[in-house]
Amino acid sequence: MQIGTIECTITSTGPVGNFVPETRNLDVPFLFRDTAHARGVLDSPIGQEMLQRFPARGILAVAWLENGFRHMTNSRREVNTPADVRGLKVRTMENPVHMRAFQTLGALPTPMAFSELVPALQQGTVDGQENPIPVILNNNLNQVQRHLTLTGHVYSPAMLLCNPAFVNRLNADDRAALVQAGRDAAVANRARVTSDEQTGVDELRRRGMTVVTQVDSAAFQAALASGSAQIEQGLDSALLSRIREWRPGS
């Protein structure tokens, strides 16, 4: 996209940190209290300042979208406690924050492209993976995974990104329409994620998955605390504090 081979893309922020490192701060486990907190931060000056980092890297960030909170699935056993994660080979995005977090839990993080995930699960190259409910549901991961645990360990934003040269070739009205379309897409996207999260668990259970819904988040946070310095290595501590302390109206 930077060189204009494609004009726009929608992507999770997982790989975006290779271009705009500030986005990696969003991948810290249990950074956000809930969906309202995550959406509020992205809509606030914090999120908007982050969008403004992209043009310097030859990318125009049009809008924040989302995938939702990430949850764990695997084919070996129910995950009820952090100890149950130990020894599982878990596919992660090629994202150092995610990888360090799963290492702290005693898992064996295995980064790979999403396009390689289903064959890797079928062949047993990895035991499990972690993704939001809409991704699990819409990609039929229930066909290659038996157990789902609603860990909600990381909020996963997505972004509408465009090639600046393409946008600059548009006339003023068309540029304004593109920006408005991005805003409208964010509203529609959030509504769809909310709907999928409300109905998706029952649907995945109907498809045969076992679902652990009562998760002791405090236990997972405590298990990760010992590795917090490593997990947050190279991140912006001041920015993380701003995100954690954000409240509506701030």
Beta strands, then each sheet from edge to edge (+ up, - down):
strand 1: 8-12
strand 2: 60-74
strand 3: 89-92
strand 4: 108-111
strand 5: 128-132
strand 6: 147-162
strand 7: 210-212
sheet 1: 1+ 6- 2+ 5- 3- 4-
sheet 2: 1+ 6- 7-
end
